[in-house]
Amino acid sequence: MNNQPVMSSEDRNVRTGKFFARVYRYRRLLLKRWWVLAVCAGLALAAEFLYLKYTPPLFVSVGQMIVSIKLNIQQGSLYSEELGNFLGTQAALMQGAEVMQQARDRVANQNPGQTAPPKTPLLNVSILPKTTIFILRATGENPDYTKAYLQACMEEYISLKKQMVARTSDTTIAGLTEQVLRLEPELQKCDAEMNLFLSTNDIALMEQANGLGGYLTSIYQQLANAQAESDLLQTMTLDQNLLLEQGRSTVMAGTAGSAMGNSILVNAGLAGQSSLFAPTTIGTEYLSVKQQILLLQADRERYAEYLKPKHPQMVALDQEIAKLSRVLEIYKAQSVEQLDAKKSALALQITNLEAQTRLRGKENLEISRKAAQYERLKAKAARVQSLYDQLLATLQTLDVNKEISPESVTIYQPATDGLPDKTLFTKGMLLAAALGLGLGLVIMILLDRVDDRMNSFSELEELFDEEVLGQIPRERKIGKSGIIPSLQPDDKRHPFVEAFRNLRSSLLYMANAEPRPRTLLLTSSVPGDGKSLTAMNLAITMAMGGSRVLLVDADLRKGNLKTRLNVEADTGFSEVFLQGADWRQAVKETTFPNLHLLPRGATTQRSSEFFIGPMMKKFLKDASGEYDYVLLDTAPVMAADDVTSLAPRVDGVIFVVRAEYTSSRVAHAALNMLYQRKANVLGLVFNSVHVSTGDYYYYYRYHDYYKA
């Protein structure tokens, strides 16, 4: 049973949204901070250029070595190389420390007057694709020394290979010689054991062990036959025995009664054993007399039907029957004696055969044991002799082959003259550019890690638990005054308009808002989040829906809603609190039906005291009684204490977060301050969202739908 959790479609959609949001974040990061990559790459290229400019030029010498066609040496040599790992192993050996040190010493010995450069030339070994050719490239400051060093490396590599072969062969020969010397005493010991065994045993008698086994088999067969005959005689009556003898006699004579005799023998289980039942004369006479008596008795019974018992013929028959009966008793007694004698003879025969089987069985076991021991000795001697001969043959082969050069890699092209390395500048600049770009990417990623501003809706949902009431797309059409114009009844900014209508619907049909909030406060964490623009456009949208809306500029320090709505006013919200004026006298009509504005009025730094006073409470009660909705645009939470003083008195707070601008840490701190004052935060508005984010699907994608 599969217990793996099944990922729902909702989880997959969430993960997909997070992925595209992350891609968009890095794309924006790259577009915004591309100059970091350019600066890092430029600095790296400049540093590499200066380094190459003041670094002595390098010279390159190239040589080639090739692998022989056949790697394995003649059979019998224990030195061989396998192609699968051969190329990589040889390349590593060519660049080994031992080869390089020997090459430096060789160059110094061959050129006593030549001064070695401070830096040993760099050796690089590569393999030509789809070939067994090694390309050796030496790079150094002195062209002559570089060429000599590369040639010395190739020659020293071949010398190292020869030394390895010599060491391998010498070690192998020494080991084989030791094995041969160890086997010689063992071979002599096997010969001594064979001689000792033959001196105390008759080898001809052991070779006749198979004949003795056959003889024992025949004795066991005779014993089984005698035992079967004895058991049969013990169960048969005299008449049955005599009939069996007579039937056998008939079979031997080839008479017409052969069928009966054969059936008797088969039923007795003694077919083919005629020697055990030799017929006797007495037995034959006994059966003959008995048959005559039966015939006379049959005649008497026939005559008795019409002759009297005293008739001479009847009397003669009785006398003849009595006479033959006496003769029958005599033959019967003699036959019983003969049957007993036969049983005794069979018992003696069985006893004799059992004694012979015991005697011959012991002799056969002893001979078999000695024969097995003899075979083991011969097999052991043969194994030792075979191993000894094989080692001798291998030693002879190694003695011949160790002088043959098994070299599988030879010099194909000697080292060329040292020429300036023209690729050094290109490689250095490319490497520097790659390093610079890598450093720039690291710096950009580090900057992104410390940047906690939200770029997409997915990031906002991941960082905040509050409900998102709406997303306001970024609007790039700026008015003459440098601010984004307010919504108009025939506004062509369709995505912008529909976003505020969506925000209005979220407020009208909130699931957990009973009763529906009528006094709404819009704020943000810091200045610049777009709270005033959001409050103004939300008020316009709600007024267009038929609701009577009062928009209050409650930012008594920097509020400018009258400028945005083109309303002229000398007094406003400040005078209501400072001078006790009637707020209704300060409310101004706007160009939008159902929308009224209570301007800021004079600037004051005492707004926090006004908001916690009884006049503010009374104002909210009276205004909510005369208007369907009262929207208050206040100062940012982190800029002044106005919001935290006013927020607990309204029905709900709408918190504005600006994409790619608002810090999540600062926004959390501002929300915590509102929650500490028991403010009812209805949700968040994600303002100035870039429409190219992967998880923004509202309205802007369907601008063709709005065409007349």
C-alpha positions in Angstrom: 0.0 0.0 0.0 1.4 3.4 -1.0 1.6 5.7 2.0 3.2 8.6 0.1 1.3 11.9 0.6 -0.5 13.0 -2.6 0.1 16.6 -3.6 -3.2 18.4 -4.2 -3.7 20.7 -7.2 -3.8 23.6 -4.8 -0.4 22.8 -3.4 1.0 22.5 -6.9 -0.5 25.8 -7.8 1.0 27.4 -4.7 4.5 26.0 -5.5 4.2 27.1 -9.2 3.3 30.6 -8.1 6.2 30.8 -5.7 8.5 29.6 -8.4 7.4 32.2 -10.9 7.5 34.8 -8.2 11.1 34.0 -7.4 12.0 34.1 -11.1 10.4 37.5 -11.3 12.2 38.7 -8.2 15.6 37.8 -9.7 14.6 39.3 -13.0 13.8 42.6 -11.4 16.9 42.4 -9.3 19.0 41.9 -12.5 17.2 44.8 -14.3 17.6 47.1 -11.3 21.1 46.3 -10.2 22.7 45.3 -13.5 25.3 47.9 -12.9 26.7 45.8 -10.1 27.7 43.1 -12.6 29.1 45.7 -15.0 31.2 47.3 -12.3 32.5 44.0 -11.0 33.3 42.7 -14.5 35.0 46.0 -15.4 37.2 46.0 -12.3 38.2 42.4 -12.9 39.0 43.0 -16.5 41.0 46.1 -15.6 43.0 44.2 -12.9 43.7 41.3 -15.3 44.8 43.7 -18.0 47.2 45.4 -15.7 48.5 42.1 -14.5 49.1 40.8 -18.0 50.7 44.1 -19.1 53.4 43.9 -16.4 53.8 40.2 -16.4 56.7 38.7 -18.4 55.5 36.9 -21.6 55.1 33.2 -21.6 56.3 30.7 -24.2 54.7 27.4 -25.2 56.4 24.2 -26.4 54.3 21.3 -27.6 55.1 17.6 -27.9 53.2 14.4 -28.6 53.4 10.8 -27.3 51.4 7.9 -28.8 50.2 4.6 -27.3 51.5 1.4 -29.1 48.8 -0.7 -30.9 49.3 -3.7 -28.5 49.5 -3.0 -24.8 49.8 -6.6 -23.4 53.2 -8.1 -23.5 54.0 -11.7 -24.4 52.3 -14.5 -22.5 54.1 -15.4 -19.3 55.2 -11.8 -18.5 53.4 -10.6 -15.4 53.6 -6.9 -16.5 50.5 -5.8 -18.5 48.4 -2.7 -18.9 44.7 -2.4 -19.4 43.4 0.2 -21.9 40.2 1.2 -19.9 42.2 3.1 -17.2 45.5 3.3 -19.1 45.1 6.8 -20.6 44.2 8.6 -17.5 46.9 6.8 -15.5 49.6 7.7 -17.9 48.5 11.3 -18.1 48.8 11.5 -14.3 52.2 9.8 -14.4 53.5 12.4 -17.0 52.6 15.2 -14.6 53.9 13.5 -11.5 56.4 15.1 -9.2 59.0 12.4 -9.8 59.0 12.9 -13.6 59.2 16.7 -13.2 62.0 16.6 -10.7 64.0 14.2 -12.9 63.3 16.4 -15.9 64.7 19.5 -14.1 67.8 17.5 -13.2 68.3 16.2 -16.7 68.0 19.7 -18.2 70.5 21.0 -15.7 73.0 18.2 -16.4 72.6 18.5 -20.2 72.9 22.3 -20.2 75.4 23.3 -17.5 75.6 26.9 -18.7 71.9 27.5 -19.0 70.3 29.3 -16.0 67.0 27.8 -14.9 64.1 30.3 -14.6 62.7 31.2 -11.2 59.5 29.4 -12.1 59.4 25.8 -13.4 57.4 25.7 -16.7 53.9 24.5 -16.2 53.2 21.1 -17.8 49.7 20.3 -19.1 48.8 16.8 -20.6 45.6 16.2 -22.6 44.4 13.4 -24.8 43.4 14.0 -28.4 39.7 13.0 -28.7 39.0 9.5 -30.2 42.8 8.7 -30.3 45.5 7.4 -28.1 47.8 10.4 -28.6 48.9 12.5 -25.6 49.4 16.3 -26.2 52.0 17.7 -23.8 52.1 21.4 -23.5 54.8 23.2 -21.4 54.4 26.9 -20.6 57.4 28.9 -19.3 59.2 32.3 -19.4 62.3 31.0 -21.2 61.6 29.5 -24.7 64.8 27.4 -24.8 64.4 26.1 -21.3 60.8 25.4 -21.9 61.6 23.2 -24.9 64.4 21.4 -23.2 62.2 20.8 -20.1 59.3 19.4 -22.1 61.6 17.0 -24.0 63.2 15.9 -20.7 59.7 15.3 -19.3 58.9 12.9 -22.1 62.2 11.1 -21.9 62.1 10.8 -18.1 58.5 9.5 -18.3 59.8 6.6 -20.6 62.7 6.0 -18.2 60.3 5.9 -15.3 58.2 3.3 -17.1 61.3 1.1 -17.7 62.2 1.3 -14.1 58.7 0.3 -13.1 58.9 -2.7 -15.4 62.3 -3.7 -14.1 61.1 -3.4 -10.5 58.0 -5.4 -11.3 60.0 -8.2 -13.1 62.7 -8.4 -10.5 60.1 -8.6 -7.7 58.2 -11.3 -9.6 61.3 -13.3 -10.3 62.4 -13.1 -6.7 59.0 -14.3 -5.5 58.8 -17.2 -8.0 62.3 -18.3 -7.1 61.3 -18.3 -3.4 58.3 -20.4 -4.3 60.4 -22.9 -6.3 62.9 -23.3 -3.4 60.0 -23.8 -1.0 58.4 -26.5 -3.2 61.6 -28.6 -3.6 61.6 -29.9 0.0 57.9 -30.6 -0.3 58.4 -32.6 -3.5 61.2 -34.6 -1.8 58.9 -35.2 1.1 56.2 -36.6 -1.2 58.7 -39.0 -2.8 59.8 -40.2 0.6 56.3 -40.9 1.7 55.6 -42.8 -1.5 58.7 -45.0 -1.0 57.9 -45.7 2.6 54.4 -46.7 1.8 55.5 -49.1 -1.0 58.1 -50.7 1.2 55.4 -51.8 3.7 52.6 -52.7 1.4 52.1 -55.1 -1.5 51.1 -52.8 -4.4 50.0 -55.8 -6.5 47.5 -56.9 -3.8 46.1 -53.3 -3.6 45.6 -53.3 -7.4 43.5 -56.5 -7.0 41.1 -54.8 -4.7 38.5 -54.6 -7.5 38.7 -58.5 -8.0 38.2 -59.1 -4.3 35.1 -56.9 -4.4 33.6 -59.0 -7.2 34.4 -62.2 -5.3 32.6 -60.8 -2.2 29.6 -60.0 -4.4 29.3 -63.6 -5.6 29.5 -64.9 -2.1 26.8 -62.5 -1.0 24.7 -63.8 -3.9 25.2 -67.4 -2.9 24.3 -66.6 0.7 21.1 -64.9 -0.4 20.1 -67.9 -2.6 20.9 -70.4 0.2 18.9 -68.4 2.7 16.0 -68.2 0.4 16.0 -72.0 -0.2 16.2 -72.7 3.5 13.3 -70.4 4.2 11.2 -72.0 1.4 11.9 -75.6 2.7 10.8 -74.6 6.2 7.4 -73.5 4.9 6.8 -76.4 2.4 5.2 -79.8 3.2 6.7 -83.1 2.1 4.3 -83.5 -0.8 5.0 -79.9 -2.0 8.7 -80.6 -1.9 8.4 -83.8 -3.8 6.1 -82.2 -6.4 8.6 -79.4 -6.8 11.5 -81.9 -7.3 9.4 -83.8 -9.8 8.5 -80.7 -11.7 12.2 -79.7 -11.8 13.1 -83.2 -13.1 10.5 -82.8 -15.8 12.0 -79.5 -16.9 15.5 -80.9 -17.0 14.2 -83.9 -19.0 12.4 -81.6 -21.5 9.1 -83.5 -21.2 5.6 -82.3 -21.9 5.0 -81.3 -18.3 7.4 -78.4 -18.5 4.6 -75.8 -18.2 3.6 -77.1 -14.8 7.1 -77.3 -13.5 8.0 -73.8 -14.6 4.9 -72.4 -13.0 5.8 -74.1 -9.7 9.3 -72.6 -9.8 8.1 -69.1 -10.6 5.4 -69.2 -7.9 8.1 -70.5 -5.4 10.4 -67.6 -6.4 13.2 -70.0 -7.4 13.2 -69.8 -11.2 16.7 -70.3 -12.5 17.9 -72.1 -9.3 17.7 -75.8 -10.6 20.9 -76.7 -8.7 19.1 -76.1 -5.3 16.4 -78.8 -6.0 18.0 -81.9 -7.4 15.4 -84.7 -7.8 15.8 -88.1 -5.8 14.6 -91.7 -6.7 12.9 -92.2 -3.4 10.8 -89.1 -3.8 9.8 -90.2 -7.3 8.8 -93.7 -6.1 6.9 -92.1 -3.2 4.8 -90.1 -5.6 4.4 -93.0 -8.0 3.1 -95.3 -5.2 0.8 -92.6 -3.9 -0.6 -92.2 -7.3 -1.2 -96.0 -7.7 -3.0 -96.1 -4.4 -5.3 -93.2 -5.6 -6.0 -95.1 -8.8 -6.8 -98.4 -6.9 -9.1 -96.5 -4.5 -10.9 -95.0 -7.5 -11.3 -98.5 -9.0 -12.6 -99.9 -5.6 -15.2 -97.1 -5.4 -16.4 -97.9 -9.0 -16.6 -101.7 -8.3 -18.4 -101.0 -5.0 -21.4 -99.8 -6.8 -22.2 -103.4 -8.1 -19.9 -105.8 -6.0 -20.1 -106.7 -2.4 -17.3 -106.1 0.0 -16.5 -109.8 0.2 -16.2 -110.2 -3.5 -12.8 -111.7 -4.5 -12.1 -108.8 -6.7 -12.9 -106.3 -3.9 -10.8 -108.2 -1.5 -7.9 -108.3 -4.0 -8.1 -104.5 -4.4 -8.1 -104.0 -0.6 -5.1 -106.2 -0.2 -3.3 -104.4 -3.0 -4.2 -101.0 -1.4 -2.9 -102.1 2.0 0.3 -103.4 0.5 1.0 -100.2 -1.4 0.1 -98.2 1.8 2.9 -99.9 3.7 5.3 -99.3 0.9 4.2 -95.6 0.8 4.9 -95.2 4.6 8.4 -96.6 4.0 9.1 -94.2 1.1 7.5 -91.3 3.2 9.9 -92.0 6.1 12.9 -92.0 3.8 11.8 -88.8 2.0 11.4 -87.1 5.4 14.9 -88.1 6.3 16.2 -86.8 3.0 14.3 -83.5 3.5 15.8 -83.0 7.0 19.3 -83.8 5.6 18.8 -81.2 2.9 17.8 -78.6 5.5 20.8 -79.4 7.6 23.1 -79.1 4.6 21.6 -75.7 3.7 22.1 -74.5 7.3 25.8 -75.5 7.2 26.2 -73.8 3.8 24.7 -70.6 5.2 27.0 -70.6 8.2 30.0 -71.2 6.0 29.0 -68.4 3.6 28.5 -66.0 6.5 31.9 -66.7 7.9 33.5 -66.2 4.5 31.7 -62.8 4.0 33.0 -61.5 7.4 36.5 -62.6 6.7 36.6 -61.3 3.1 34.8 -58.1 4.1 37.6 -57.2 6.6 40.2 -57.9 4.1 38.4 -55.8 1.4 38.1 -52.8 3.8 41.8 -52.9 4.7 42.9 -53.2 1.1 40.5 -50.4 0.1 41.8 -48.1 2.8 45.4 -48.7 1.8 44.5 -48.2 -1.9 42.8 -44.8 -1.1 45.9 -43.7 0.9 48.1 -44.7 -2.0 46.0 -42.7 -4.4 46.1 -39.7 -2.2 49.8 -39.8 -2.0 50.1 -40.1 -5.8 47.7 -37.2 -6.3 49.6 -34.9 -3.8 52.9 -35.8 -5.5 51.4 -35.0 -8.9 50.0 -31.6 -7.8 53.3 -30.6 -6.2 55.2 -31.7 -9.3 52.8 -29.8 -11.7 53.1 -26.6 -9.7 56.9 -27.0 -9.6 57.1 -27.5 -13.3 54.8 -24.5 -14.0 56.9 -22.2 -11.8 60.1 -23.3 -13.5 58.5 -22.6 -16.9 57.4 -19.1 -15.8 60.8 -18.3 -14.5 62.4 -19.3 -17.8 59.9 -17.1 -19.7 60.5 -14.1 -17.4 64.3 -14.4 -17.8 63.8 -14.1 -21.6 61.1 -11.4 -21.6 62.5 -9.0 -18.9 65.1 -7.7 -21.4 62.4 -7.0 -24.0 61.2 -3.4 -23.7 57.4 -3.5 -22.9 57.1 0.2 -23.5 53.5 1.0 -24.6 53.9 4.9 -24.9 56.6 6.3 -27.1 57.5 9.8 -28.3 55.5 10.6 -31.5 56.6 14.3 -31.9 59.6 15.8 -30.0 59.2 19.1 -28.2 58.7 22.1 -30.6 60.5 25.5 -30.2 59.0 27.8 -27.6 56.6 30.3 -29.1 54.8 33.1 -27.4 51.4 32.1 -26.0 48.9 34.1 -27.9 45.9 32.6 -26.1 47.1 33.8 -22.7 45.6 37.2 -23.0 42.2 35.9 -24.3 42.0 33.2 -21.6 43.0 35.7 -18.9 40.4 38.2 -19.9 37.7 35.6 -20.2 38.6 34.2 -16.8 38.6 37.7 -15.3 35.2 38.5 -16.8 33.8 35.2 -15.5 35.2 35.9 -12.0 33.9 39.5 -12.1 30.4 38.4 -13.1 30.5 35.7 -10.4 31.5 38.2 -7.8 28.7 40.6 -9.0 26.1 37.8 -8.8 27.2 37.0 -5.3 26.9 40.7 -4.3 23.5 40.9 -5.9 22.3 37.8 -4.1 23.6 39.2 -0.8 21.8 42.5 -1.4 18.6 40.6 -2.3 18.9 38.6 1.0 19.0 41.7 3.1 16.2 43.3 1.0 12.9 42.2 2.6 10.6 44.2 0.3 7.8 42.3 -1.4 7.9 42.1 -5.2 5.0 39.7 -5.8 1.7 38.6 -4.4 3.2 35.2 -3.5 5.8 36.8 -1.4 3.2 38.9 0.3 1.1 35.9 1.2 4.1 34.1 2.4 5.2 36.9 4.8 1.8 38.0 6.1 -1.2 36.1 7.6 -3.7 39.0 6.9 -6.2 38.7 4.1 -5.3 40.5 0.9 -8.3 42.6 -0.1 -6.9 43.6 -3.5 -4.0 44.2 -5.8 -3.6 47.6 -7.4 -1.5 47.5 -10.6 1.4 49.9 -11.2 0.2 53.0 -13.1 2.8 54.8 -15.1 0.6 57.7 -16.5 1.6 60.6 -14.3 -0.3 63.9 -14.4 1.1 67.4 -14.9 1.4 67.9 -11.2 3.6 64.8 -10.9 1.0 62.6 -9.3 -1.2 59.9 -10.6 -4.6 61.3 -11.6 -7.7 60.0 -9.8 -10.2 57.8 -11.4 -12.7 59.2 -13.9 -16.1 57.9 -15.0 -14.8 57.3 -18.5 -11.3 56.3 -17.5 -9.4 54.3 -20.1 -7.1 52.7 -17.5 -9.2 49.6 -17.4 -7.0 47.4 -15.3 -6.5 50.2 -12.8 -10.2 50.9 -12.6 -11.1 47.2 -12.3 -8.6 46.7 -9.5 -10.4 49.3 -7.3 -13.8 47.8 -8.2 -12.4 44.4 -7.0 -11.3 46.1 -3.7 -14.8 47.6 -3.3 -16.3 44.1 -3.8 -14.0 42.7 -1.2 -15.2 45.2 1.3 -18.9 44.9 0.4 -18.9 41.1 0.6 -16.5 40.3 3.4 -17.3 37.0 5.0 -16.5 37.9 8.6 -17.8 41.4 8.6 -21.1 41.6 10.6 -22.3 44.3 10.7 -20.7 45.7 7.6 -17.9 48.2 8.4 -18.9 51.8 7.5 -16.1 53.9 9.0 -12.9 52.8 7.3 -9.3 54.0 8.0 -6.6 53.7 5.3 -3.0 53.8 6.4 0.4 52.3 5.7 3.7 51.8 7.5 5.8 54.6 6.0 5.2 57.5 3.6 5.2 56.7 -0.1 3.2 53.5 0.1 0.2 55.1 -1.9 -2.3 55.2 0.9 -3.8 58.6 -0.1 -4.2 57.6 -3.7 -5.8 54.3 -2.6 -8.2 56.1 -0.2 -9.2 58.6 -2.9 -9.8 56.1 -5.7 -11.6 53.7 -3.3 -13.9 56.5 -2.3 -14.6 57.4 -5.9 -15.3 53.8 -6.8 -17.7 53.4 -3.9 -19.5 56.6 -4.8 -19.8 55.4 -8.4 -21.6 52.4 -7.0 -24.3 54.6 -5.6 -23.1 54.9 -2.0 -22.9 58.3 -0.2 -19.3 58.5 0.7 -17.4 61.0 2.9 -13.7 61.1 2.3 -11.9 62.7 5.3 -8.3 64.0 5.0 -7.2 63.0 8.5 -3.5 63.5 7.8 -3.4 66.8 9.6 0.3 67.2 8.9 0.7 66.6 5.1 -2.7 65.7 3.7 -3.3 67.0 0.2 -6.6 65.3 -1.0 -8.1 68.7 -1.9 -5.4 69.2 -4.5 -5.9 65.7 -5.9 -9.7 66.3 -6.2 -9.4 69.9 -7.3 -11.4 71.2 -4.4 -10.9 74.7 -3.0 -11.3 75.0 0.8 -9.9 77.4 3.4 -11.1 75.4 6.4 -11.3 71.7 7.1 -10.8 69.0 9.6 -8.2 70.9 11.7 -10.6 73.8 12.3 -13.3 71.4 13.4 -11.2 70.4 16.4 -9.2 73.7 16.9 -12.2 76.1 16.7 -15.1 73.8 17.4 -16.6 74.5 14.0 -19.4 72.4 12.6 -17.9 69.7 10.5 -20.8 69.8 8.1 -19.8 73.4 7.1 -16.3 72.2 6.3 -17.5 69.4 3.9 -17.0 70.1 0.2 -18.7 68.6 -2.8 -16.5 67.1 -5.5 -17.0 66.6 -9.1 -18.0 63.0 -8.5 -21.7 62.4 -7.5 -22.2 61.0 -4.0 -18.7 61.8 -3.0 -17.9 64.6 -0.4 -14.6 65.7 0.9 -13.7 66.9 4.4 -10.3 68.6 3.7 -7.4 68.7 6.0 -7.5 72.4 6.8 -4.6 74.1 8.6 -1.6 72.1 9.5 -1.3 71.0 13.2 1.0 68.9 15.2 -1.6 68.1 17.9 -3.8 65.8 15.8 -3.1 62.8 18.1 -4.8 64.7 21.0 -7.8 65.5 18.9 -8.2 61.9 17.8 -8.4 60.5 21.3 -10.8 63.3 22.5 -14.6 63.1 22.7 -15.1 65.3 19.7 -13.7 62.6 17.4 -16.0 60.0 18.7 -19.0 62.3 18.2 -17.8 63.2 14.7 -17.6 59.5 13.7 -21.0 58.8 15.0 -22.6 61.7 13.3 -20.8 61.2 10.0 -21.7 57.5 9.8 -25.3 58.4 10.4 -25.4 60.7 7.4 -23.2 58.8 5.0 -23.1 55.2 3.9 -19.3 55.1 4.2 -16.7 57.3 5.9 -13.1 56.9 4.6 -10.3 58.4 6.6 -6.9 59.0 5.1 -4.4 59.3 7.9 -0.7 59.6 8.4 1.6 56.5 8.2 1.8 54.4 11.4 5.5 54.7 11.8 5.5 58.5 11.1 3.1 59.6 13.8 0.9 58.4 16.6 -2.3 59.6 14.8 -3.2 56.2 13.4 -2.8 54.2 16.6 -4.9 56.8 18.4 -7.7 56.8 15.8 -7.7 53.2 14.6 -9.5 51.7 17.6 -12.4 54.1 17.1 -13.3 53.1 13.5 -15.0 49.9 12.2 -12.0 48.7 10.3 -8.5 49.5 9.1 -7.2 48.9 5.6 -3.4 48.6 5.5 -1.6 49.6 2.2 1.6 47.8 1.2 3.5 49.0 -1.8 5.3 46.4 -4.0 9.1 46.7 -4.2 9.0 49.5 -1.7 7.6 48.6 1.7 9.9 46.7 4.1 8.2 43.6 5.5 9.9 44.1 8.9 8.6 47.7 9.1 5.1 46.6 7.9 5.0 43.9 10.6 6.0 46.4 13.2 3.2 48.8 12.1 0.6 46.0 12.1 1.7 44.9 15.6 1.2 48.5 16.9 -2.3 48.5 15.5 -3.1 45.1 17.0 -1.8 46.3 20.4 -4.4 49.1 20.2 -7.1 46.5 19.5 -7.7 47.9 16.0 -9.8 45.8 13.6 -7.4 45.3 10.6 -9.7 44.1 7.7 -6.8 43.2 5.4 -4.0 44.4 3.1 -4.0 46.2 -0.2 -1.0 45.4 -2.4 -0.3 48.6 -4.2 1.8 49.4 -7.3 2.1 45.7 -8.3 4.1 45.2 -11.5 1.8 43.5 -14.0 4.7 41.3 -15.4 4.9 39.3 -12.2 4.1 35.6 -12.6 1.2 35.6 -10.1 -0.6 38.8 -11.3 -3.5 37.7 -13.5 -6.0 40.5 -13.0 -7.6 42.5 -15.8 -4.5 43.8 -17.5 -4.1 40.7 -19.6 -7.4 41.2 -21.2 -7.2 44.8 -22.2 -8.6 43.9 -25.7 -11.9 43.0 -23.9 -12.5 46.7 -23.1 -12.4 47.9 -26.6 -15.6 49.4 -27.9 
